[in-house]
Amino acid sequence: MTNASKFGKVAVLFGGKSAEREVSLASGKAVLEALLHSGVNAEGFDPQDRSVTELTQYDRTFIVLHGRGGEDGQIQGALEWLGVPYTGTGVQGSAIGMDKIKTKQIWQGSELPTAPYRIVAKDSNLQDVVDSIGLPFIIKPVHEGSSIGMSKVEKIEDFALAIEKATQHDAVVMAEKWITGREFTIVILNNQALPVIRLQPPEDVAFYDYEAKYTRNDVEYGIPCGLTPEDEKRLQALSLRAFQAVGASGWGRIDAMQDEEGNFWLLEVNTVPGMTSHSLVPKAAQAVGYSFESLCVAILEQTLIEVTH
C-alpha cells in the first residue's frame, strides 16, 4: 500500500464532451477504482456536469479525458490557470499531439520517419493526392483520436465516402499513405519506453480501428512483439525521441508501423491513452511488473514533481 496521504484530495477527470466520451468514462472508472483501492482520497469529476473552477477544491488531478477538451491542451490550460497540478503532458505538447498534421511537421523537422500525407477536402483533386502519395491511403480527421472517422481508401471510388465520414468529425482531414506491414505501439512512462506491443487485428479488420480498440476480443497483442532485440531497441529509441519532440511528457503512447522492407514509420502520439480493460498502456506496464493499481499511482506521482509544462 502506497503512502496515499501525500496526494491529498485527487480529482479523476473523465467523461467530457468529446467523441471519445464513452471510452473516457470507462477509463476514468477504472483509474478511480484503482486509486481508491490504493488508499488515495480520489473522486470522479466529469467536466460536462461541473464547472472546472470547482477543481480548486482538489490538491491534484489525474486526467483521463480523451479527445478534444481533454487531450488538446484545453483542460491543461485551465488547470495551469487554477494552479492545480495534473498528470501527463502540458498545454503545448497536448495541443500539438492532438493535431496529427502539426505532429507530423515536427517529426519531419526532427528527421523522424513518418508516412507521407496530404491535407484534403471534399473538393480536393483526387488525382493530385494519388500522384503524391499513391493508393491505397487512409483518411483521418486531424483532431480526433481512437481511430474515429478513419477509412482506408483502396480505389478512387471510395474517396468521397471516406471524406464524408471524416468531415462529420473534423473540418480538417488528411490523407496518409497506407503502410503495409506490422503495427506496433510503444508506451512511454516516466521518460522510458516500455516493451513494444505488436497489434494484430483479425483478418476481417482493415486496421486497428475503434471496434478493435474497445469492443472486440479477438485482437492479438504480442509481448514480446516479435522484433529482434536490436529492432525493438531501435523502435523504442525512435518512439522516445518522437514523444519528446512534440513536447509530450509523463506518460503516453506512440503508434508505429514496420513496412515490408523493415523500415519503421511513426503514425501518431497519444498523450492521454485509454486505461480500459482493452487498453495498451496497462498491458505494456504489466510486462515490466506494474499492476494496474501501481501504474495509476506511478502516473499520479508525476504531479508531485515540480515540472515546467
ROZA-17301 format. One record per residue (C-alpha): residue in three letters; x, y, z. Coordinates in steps of 0.5 Angstrom, whole numbers, plus 500, padded with zeros to 3 digits. Each point is the difference from the previous one (the first is absolute). Example, Ala and Ser with C-alpha at 12.3 -4.5 7.8 and 13.67 -1.06 7.14 Angstrom:
2
ALA525491516;SER502507498;
This chain:
309
MET500500500;THR503507498;ASN500506505;ALA494503497;SER499505504;LYS506504496;PHE495501495;GLY495504504;LYS493500496;VAL500498493;ALA495501494;VAL500495495;LEU498504494;PHE496495495;GLY494501495;GLY500507497;LYS496502493;SER505497495;ALA498494495;GLU504495505;ARG496502506;GLU498492501;VAL507498500;SER502505505;LEU494498504;ALA503493500;SER507502501;GLY498505506;LYS496495503;ALA506495500;VAL505505503;LEU496503505;GLU498493503;ALA508498500;LEU502507503;LEU494499506;HIS503492501;SER507503501;GLY497505505;VAL500506496;ASN495505502;ALA497501493;GLU494502497;GLY497500493;PHE499506496;ASP496501494;PRO501507497;GLN494499496;ASP496500506;ARG504505504;SER504507500;VAL507499499;THR501505505;GLU498495506;LEU507497498;THR503505505;GLN497495506;TYR505495498;ASP507499501;ARG502497493;THR496497494;PHE501493496;ILE498502493;VAL496494497;LEU497505495;HIS501497493;GLY499504493;ARG498508500;GLY499504506;GLY505495504;GLU506498496;ASP501506496;GLY502505505;GLN494503502;ILE499497507;GLN507500501;GLY500508499;ALA494500505;LEU504496505;GLU506505499;TRP496506501;LEU497497506;GLY506498503;VAL498492500;PRO506495499;TYR498495495;THR502493496;GLY504500494;THR501505494;GLY500507501;VAL496505496;GLN504501494;GLY502493499;SER493498501;ALA498505494;ILE505497495;GLY499493502;MET492500498;ASP502503494;LYS502495495;ILE503505495;LYS504504505;THR503494503;LYS502497493;GLN503507498;ILE504500507;TRP502493499;GLN502501492;GLY504506503;SER504496505;GLU501495495;LEU496495503;PRO497495495;THR492501499;ALA496498494;PRO498505494;TYR494504501;ARG496505496;ILE494505503;VAL494498497;ALA493503499;LYS493498496;ASP503504494;SER507497500;ASN503498493;LEU500493502;GLN505498494;ASP505505503;VAL499496507;VAL501493497;ASP506503496;SER503503506;ILE499494505;GLY497494496;LEU495495501;PRO498498505;PHE500505505;ILE496501507;ILE495506501;LYS501503507;PRO496506504;VAL506504502;HIS498502507;GLU497493502;GLY502494504;SER498493501;SER500499492;ILE493504500;GLY498502493;MET506496496;SER499496494;LYS505496495;VAL500502493;GLU502495495;LYS496503494;ILE498507497;GLU493498501;ASP501499508;PHE503507501;ALA493504500;LEU497496505;ALA506500505;ILE501507499;GLU492501502;LYS502495506;ALA506504503;THR497507499;GLN494498504;HIS505500506;ASP505506498;ALA500506495;VAL508498498;VAL501493497;MET507497498;ALA501494495;GLU506496502;LYS504495496;TRP498493502;ILE506496503;THR499492499;GLY504497506;ARG499498507;GLU497505505;PHE503502507;THR499504506;ILE505503505;VAL498502506;ILE504506504;LEU500500507;ASN505505504;ASN505501494;GLN501493499;ALA497496494;LEU497493503;PRO500494496;VAL497500493;ILE493497498;ARG498497494;LEU493501498;GLN497495495;PRO492501499;PRO496495497;GLU501499492;ASP493503499;VAL502507503;ALA504504495;PHE504504506;TYR500501508;ASP493503500;TYR495503505;GLU497493501;ALA506496500;LYS503505505;TYR494500505;THR495494499;ARG503494496;ASN503495504;ASP504497494;VAL505505499;GLU507496502;TYR505504504;GLY507498499;ILE505501506;PRO505498498;CYS499504494;GLY504495495;LEU505505498;THR507499501;PRO503503507;GLU504505495;ASP494502496;GLU496500507;LYS505505503;ARG500504494;LEU493501500;GLN500502507;ALA505505499;LEU497503494;SER493500504;LEU503503506;ARG503506495;ALA493501497;PHE497500506;GLN505506503;ALA500503493;VAL493502501;GLY500502507;ALA497494503;SER502498507;GLY498496506;TRP496494496;GLY497499493;ARG501495494;ILE503500493;ASP497496495;ALA504498494;MET501495494;GLN505496497;ASP500499493;GLU501494496;GLU508503499;GLY501500507;ASN499508501;PHE497503506;TRP494505499;LEU497505505;LEU493501500;GLU498504506;VAL500501507;ASN495499506;THR501505506;VAL494497504;PRO500493497;GLY494495502;MET500497507;THR495495499;SER500492500;HIS502500493;SER505506500;LEU507499498;VAL504504506;PRO498495506;LYS502494495;ALA507503499;ALA501502507;GLN498494503;ALA505497495;VAL505504505;GLY497498506;TYR495505501;SER493498503;PHE494505497;GLU500503507;SER507501501;LEU500503493;CYS495505502;VAL504502506;ALA506501496;ILE497504495;LEU496504506;GLU507501503;GLN502504494;THR496506503;LEU505500506;ILE506502496;GLU501507498;VAL499501493;THR500505495;HIS495498495;
